[in-house]
């Protein structure tokens, strides 16, 4: 049976109309009542622009108030929102727009040059939609939890990104699970510096309307701005990845955060133990977590009482999620499987990938880990070959595909190299049949790959390590790095 709930923003506006919903660094604030009115007004303008029930509408933007309003506005129109990574190239975005069958593209003004090069039925800057009159339309009053709400693309081992479908129910249960673990307090304010086009950023926005909690929104991560917000603006919770935590601890120096900061939620891959111990020494409440786009944000997280006792662990599965280790070896290490109502039902128009990843409700994460005697999860390795650089996922096959498009490169292998600042960065090994120019190669790649995916070093080799089936053995590339 499809569960139906009142529209969450409308409900929160009725429950706590004067509570702050969104706060910006320039002290602009919107209450839940104001956010509801702005979103409904914008929804009627979007309808006049042509958006209708069932449309697929993409958003290309960094964190802005207009983006927040647009996301909520679209939730009143019964459409699917495709959130685009603003760091991607024209080629990468074109693939996603086509694959997701997007008809409408909304974008922030600074992306106008890129957006107008993308082929969609209609595109408009946020402000351009404001020129339309409000259409007379009945807006959504209830949310069906089984209905698709958002779509985000995650890279696949084939090099082709897959559209992860999130239902309203996925987001709802993710928020509920987090609240049951971290608790809720009247003074809570969650800082959002992670991109809203990532599930870790969007989930903060959804929690806000479900909890009645203010979001302190930053356009992007800036260690000074985040530091000041924690010290002076009453921020109690912050979502970060490893490189952000490192920078914040550097900025903190000899100071200490106020006791009002109760959670630094750390995601984006395992963190170095020395960093966690450094945070512990400074009394910074770091909560490690484990999750992925397919789980609508965190699905395993340390609880408050365990944050300092189980350093290095991602914690236990959120209520009502489950975690298990599939086919553990003699050291009890195996692939991490997760299950729960926050897990996606599948990938858009990709039944083969869905069937491969999800069986009987269990999602095969591709990550390796183990459960200790108390049932706490420890992630010991990342998904096969995945490079996580500053919280961004990079699949080597995608970079290899771009390298092989360059004239003269006949083979390519990419792996991750440890980096103090970003955690890991991609490096490439290539076989060529002619001389190549390094700067020319980088210029070529920058037209096909986001900047964070560009290899930081390129090594020319005579052969690449392959197994009996002639498949590239990437862990052997890491061994080559040790010899460099």
C-alpha positions in Angstrom: 0.0 0.0 0.0 1.3 3.4 -1.0 1.6 5.6 2.2 0.4 9.2 1.8 1.5 12.1 4.1 0.6 15.8 4.0 3.1 17.8 1.9 6.0 18.3 4.3 6.6 22.0 3.7 3.0 22.9 4.0 2.7 20.9 7.2 5.7 22.5 8.7 4.4 26.0 7.7 1.2 25.2 9.5 3.0 23.7 12.6 5.7 26.3 13.0 5.1 29.2 10.6 7.5 31.7 12.3 10.4 29.2 12.7 13.4 30.0 10.5 13.7 27.6 7.6 16.7 28.9 5.7 19.4 31.3 6.9 22.2 32.8 4.6 25.6 34.1 5.6 24.4 37.7 4.7 21.7 37.2 7.4 18.8 36.9 4.9 16.3 34.5 6.6 13.1 32.8 5.5 10.5 31.3 7.8 8.7 28.1 6.9 5.6 30.1 6.1 7.6 32.4 3.8 9.4 29.5 2.2 6.1 27.8 1.5 4.6 30.9 0.0 7.7 31.5 -2.1 7.8 27.9 -3.3 4.1 27.8 -4.2 4.3 31.1 -6.0 7.3 29.8 -8.0 5.5 26.5 -8.7 2.7 28.4 -10.4 5.2 30.3 -12.5 6.9 27.1 -13.5 3.6 25.8 -14.6 3.1 28.9 -16.8 6.6 28.2 -18.2 5.3 24.7 -19.3 6.2 22.3 -16.5 3.5 19.8 -16.0 2.8 16.6 -14.0 5.3 13.9 -14.8 7.9 16.2 -16.3 11.6 15.6 -15.7 13.1 18.9 -14.6 16.9 19.3 -14.2 18.6 21.9 -11.9 22.1 23.2 -12.6 23.2 25.4 -9.7 25.5 25.8 -6.7 23.8 26.2 -3.2 21.5 29.2 -3.6 18.2 30.3 -2.0 16.7 30.2 -5.5 17.7 26.6 -5.8 16.1 25.8 -2.4 12.9 27.5 -3.5 12.9 25.7 -6.9 13.3 22.3 -5.3 10.4 22.8 -3.0 8.4 24.4 -5.8 8.8 21.3 -8.0 7.7 19.1 -5.1 4.3 20.9 -5.4 4.0 19.9 -9.1 4.4 16.1 -9.0 7.5 16.0 -11.2 10.9 14.3 -10.9 13.9 16.6 -10.2 17.2 15.7 -11.8 20.0 17.3 -9.8 23.1 18.0 -11.9 26.7 18.3 -10.6 27.7 21.8 -11.6 31.3 20.7 -11.9 30.7 18.5 -14.8 31.5 19.3 -18.5 29.1 19.8 -21.3 29.7 16.2 -22.5 29.0 14.7 -19.1 25.9 16.8 -18.5 24.6 16.0 -22.0 24.7 12.3 -21.3 22.8 12.7 -18.1 20.1 15.0 -19.5 19.5 12.5 -22.4 19.5 9.4 -20.2 17.1 11.0 -17.7 14.8 12.2 -20.4 14.9 15.8 -19.2 12.6 18.3 -20.8 13.2 21.4 -18.7 16.5 22.8 -17.3 16.6 25.4 -14.6 20.0 27.0 -13.9 21.7 29.7 -11.8 22.8 32.7 -13.8 26.5 32.0 -13.6 25.9 28.8 -15.6 24.0 30.5 -18.4 26.8 30.0 -21.0 27.1 26.3 -20.3 23.3 25.7 -19.9 22.4 27.3 -23.3 24.7 24.7 -24.9 22.8 21.8 -23.5 20.0 20.3 -25.6 16.7 20.3 -23.8 13.2 21.3 -24.7 13.3 24.4 -22.6 15.9 26.0 -20.4 15.8 29.1 -18.2 17.7 30.8 -15.4 15.9 30.9 -12.1 15.2 34.6 -12.5 13.8 34.2 -16.0 11.0 32.1 -14.7 10.0 35.0 -12.4 8.9 36.9 -15.5 5.9 34.5 -16.0 2.5 35.1 -14.5 1.3 32.6 -12.0 -0.8 29.9 -13.5 -4.1 28.9 -11.9 -3.3 25.4 -10.9 -4.1 23.1 -8.0 -0.9 22.3 -6.2 0.1 19.0 -4.6 -1.3 18.8 -1.0 -0.1 15.2 -0.2 3.0 13.3 -0.9 2.9 9.6 -2.0 6.0 8.0 -0.5 6.4 5.5 -3.3 6.6 8.2 -6.0 9.9 9.4 -7.4 11.0 12.8 -6.2 14.7 13.2 -7.2 17.3 11.6 -9.4 21.0 11.8 -9.1 23.7 10.3 -11.2 26.4 8.1 -9.8 29.3 6.7 -11.9 29.4 3.1 -12.7 32.3 0.7 -13.2 31.4 0.6 -17.0 32.2 4.4 -17.1 28.5 5.2 -17.8 26.8 7.0 -14.9 23.5 5.6 -13.6 20.5 7.6 -12.5 19.6 6.8 -8.9 15.9 7.3 -8.3 14.9 8.6 -4.8 11.3 8.4 -3.8 9.7 10.7 -1.2 9.8 7.7 1.1 13.5 7.2 0.6 14.1 10.8 1.8 11.5 10.5 4.5 13.0 7.4 6.1 16.5 8.7 5.8 15.5 11.8 7.8 13.6 9.7 10.4 16.6 7.3 10.7 19.0 10.1 11.3 16.8 11.8 13.9 16.4 8.5 15.8 20.2 8.2 16.0 21.3 11.8 16.5 18.2 13.1 18.3 16.5 16.4 17.8 16.9 19.5 19.9 14.9 22.8 19.7 18.1 24.8 19.2 19.4 22.6 16.3 20.7 24.4 13.2 22.3 22.3 10.4 25.0 24.0 8.3 24.9 23.0 4.6 28.1 23.6 2.7 28.1 20.3 0.8 26.4 20.7 -2.6 22.6 20.3 -2.7 23.1 18.4 -5.9 24.8 15.7 -3.8 22.5 13.5 -1.7 24.5 14.5 1.4 23.6 18.1 0.8 20.0 17.6 -0.3 19.3 15.4 2.7 19.9 18.4 4.9 17.2 20.3 3.0 14.7 17.5 3.4 15.5 17.0 7.1 14.9 20.7 7.6 11.2 20.6 6.5 10.6 17.3 8.3 12.2 18.4 11.6 11.2 22.1 11.5 15.0 22.9 11.7 16.8 25.9 10.2 19.4 25.3 7.5 22.4 27.6 7.5 23.2 27.6 3.8 26.6 28.4 2.2 27.1 28.5 -1.5 30.2 26.3 -1.1 32.6 25.2 1.5 34.9 27.8 2.9 36.8 27.0 6.1 36.6 30.5 7.4 32.9 30.9 6.8 32.1 27.5 8.3 34.3 28.3 11.3 32.6 31.6 11.9 29.2 30.0 11.6 30.0 27.4 14.3 31.6 30.0 16.6 29.0 32.8 16.2 25.8 31.7 14.4 24.6 29.0 16.6 25.2 26.1 14.2 24.9 22.8 16.1 25.4 20.3 13.2 27.7 20.2 10.2 28.1 17.7 7.4 31.7 17.4 6.1 34.0 15.1 4.2 37.6 14.4 5.3 39.3 17.3 3.6 36.8 19.7 5.1 37.4 18.3 8.6 41.2 18.7 8.1 40.8 22.3 7.1 38.4 23.1 9.9 40.8 21.7 12.5 43.6 23.8 11.1 41.4 26.9 11.3 40.4 26.0 14.8 44.0 26.1 15.9 44.2 26.5 19.7 40.6 27.5 20.0 37.7 25.3 20.9 34.3 25.1 19.4 31.3 26.1 21.6 29.5 23.3 23.4 26.5 24.1 21.2 28.2 22.2 18.3 27.1 18.6 18.9 27.7 16.8 15.7 30.3 16.9 12.9 28.8 14.3 10.5 31.6 12.8 8.5 31.0 11.0 5.2 32.6 10.6 1.8 34.8 7.6 2.6 36.9 6.4 5.6 38.9 9.0 7.4 42.5 8.5 8.5 42.7 7.5 12.2 45.2 10.2 13.1 42.7 12.8 12.0 39.9 11.3 14.1 42.2 11.2 17.1 43.2 14.8 16.5 39.5 15.7 16.5 38.9 13.8 19.7 41.8 15.6 21.4 40.2 18.9 20.4 36.8 17.7 21.7 35.2 18.0 18.2 32.2 15.6 18.1 32.9 13.7 14.9 30.4 11.1 13.9 31.7 8.8 11.2 29.0 7.5 8.7 28.7 5.2 5.8 26.3 5.8 2.9 26.0 6.3 -0.8 23.7 8.0 -3.3 21.7 4.7 -3.5 20.9 4.9 0.3 19.7 8.6 0.2 22.6 9.7 2.4 23.9 8.0 5.5 22.6 4.5 6.3 25.2 3.5 9.0 26.3 6.1 11.6 28.0 6.2 14.9 25.7 7.3 17.8 26.6 10.0 20.3 27.7 7.7 23.0 30.0 5.7 20.7 31.6 8.5 18.8 34.7 8.5 21.0 34.8 4.9 21.9 34.6 3.4 18.5 37.0 5.5 16.5 37.4 4.2 13.0 33.9 2.6 12.9 31.0 3.8 10.8 28.7 2.7 13.5 25.5 0.7 13.3 22.7 0.7 10.8 20.2 3.5 11.3 16.7 2.6 12.3 15.0 0.9 10.4 17.9 -0.1 8.2 19.9 -3.3 8.2 23.5 -4.2 7.4 25.2 -7.5 6.8 28.5 -8.8 5.5 28.1 -11.1 2.5 30.5 -14.0 2.1 33.0 -13.0 4.8 36.5 -14.4 4.6 38.6 -15.9 7.4 39.1 -12.3 8.8 35.3 -11.8 8.7 35.8 -9.2 5.8 33.3 -9.3 3.0 31.1 -7.1 0.8 28.8 -4.8 2.7 25.1 -5.3 2.0 22.4 -2.8 3.3 18.6 -2.9 3.3 15.9 -0.4 4.4 13.2 2.0 3.2 15.8 4.6 2.4 17.5 2.4 -0.2 16.6 3.2 -3.8 14.3 0.9 -5.7 16.7 1.1 -8.7 18.3 3.0 -11.5 16.3 4.9 -14.1 15.7 2.9 -17.3 18.5 0.5 -16.3 16.9 -2.8 -15.1 20.1 -4.7 -15.7 22.1 -2.5 -13.3 19.2 -2.6 -10.8 18.9 -6.4 -10.9 22.7 -6.7 -10.4 22.8 -4.3 -7.4 19.6 -5.1 -5.6 18.3 -8.5 -4.7 15.5 -9.3 -2.3 15.7 -5.7 -1.1 19.5 -6.0 -0.2 21.8 -3.5 -1.9 25.3 -4.8 -2.7 27.4 -1.7 -2.0 30.7 -3.0 -3.5 32.5 -1.9 -0.4 34.4 -4.3 1.9 34.1 -4.3 5.6 33.4 -6.3 8.8 31.3 -6.2 11.9 33.0 -6.3 15.2 31.8 -8.4 18.2 29.4 -5.5 19.2 27.9 -5.2 15.7 29.7 -2.0 14.6 30.7 -1.7 11.0 34.2 -1.0 9.9 34.8 -0.2 6.2 38.2 -1.6 5.2 38.2 -0.9 1.5 36.3 1.2 -1.0 34.1 0.1 -3.8 36.1 -1.7 -6.5 38.6 0.8 -7.8 36.6 3.8 -6.7 38.7 7.0 -6.0 37.2 9.4 -3.4 38.8 12.8 -3.8 37.6 15.5 -1.4 34.3 13.7 -1.1 33.8 13.4 -4.9 33.5 9.9 -6.4 35.8 9.2 -9.4 35.7 5.9 -11.3 38.9 5.1 -13.1 37.1 3.7 -16.1 35.5 7.0 -16.8 38.9 8.8 -16.8 40.4 5.9 -18.9 37.7 6.3 -21.5 38.6 10.0 -21.9 42.3 9.2 -22.1 41.7 6.7 -24.9 39.9 9.4 -26.9 43.2 11.2 -27.2 45.2 10.5 -30.4 48.2 8.3 -29.8 47.1 6.8 -26.5 46.4 3.1 -27.1 46.0 1.8 -23.5 45.3 3.6 -20.2 45.0 2.6 -16.6 43.9 4.9 -13.7 44.2 4.5 -10.0 44.1 6.6 -6.8 47.2 8.0 -5.2 47.2 9.0 -1.5 47.0 12.7 -1.0 47.2 14.6 2.3 44.7 17.3 1.2 42.1 15.4 -0.8 42.5 11.9 0.6 43.2 10.5 -2.9 43.8 12.0 -6.4 43.7 10.1 -9.7 46.9 9.2 -11.6 47.2 7.6 -15.0 49.4 5.1 -16.7 49.4 5.2 -20.5 50.8 3.3 -23.5 51.3 5.5 -26.6 52.3 4.8 -30.1 53.5 8.4 -30.7 54.9 11.3 -28.7 52.3 13.4 -26.9 52.3 16.8 -25.3 51.4 16.8 -21.7 49.8 20.2 -21.5 47.9 19.5 -24.8 46.6 16.3 -23.2 45.4 18.1 -20.1 43.6 20.7 -22.3 41.9 17.9 -24.2 40.8 16.0 -21.0 39.4 19.2 -19.4 36.8 19.4 -22.2 35.6 15.9 -21.3 36.1 15.6 -17.5 35.3 17.7 -14.5 38.5 19.2 -13.0 38.6 17.0 -10.0 38.7 13.9 -12.3 41.8 15.0 -14.2 44.8 12.8 -13.5 47.3 14.7 -11.4 50.2 12.7 -12.8 50.6 10.7 -16.1 53.2 8.0 -16.4 54.1 6.5 -19.8 54.7 2.7 -19.5 55.5 -0.2 -21.8 52.7 -2.4 -20.5 49.8 -2.4 -18.1 49.1 -5.2 -15.6 46.4 -7.6 -16.8 45.1 -10.9 -15.6 44.5 -14.1 -17.6 41.2 -12.7 -19.0 43.1 -9.7 -20.2 41.4 -7.5 -17.7 43.2 -4.5 -16.2 44.4 -5.2 -12.6 44.3 -1.8 -11.1 45.6 -2.7 -7.7 48.9 -3.6 -9.5 49.0 0.0 -10.6 49.1 1.1 -7.0 52.2 -1.1 -6.5 53.8 0.7 -9.4 53.2 4.0 -7.6 55.1 2.7 -4.6 58.2 2.4 -6.9 57.9 5.9 -8.4 
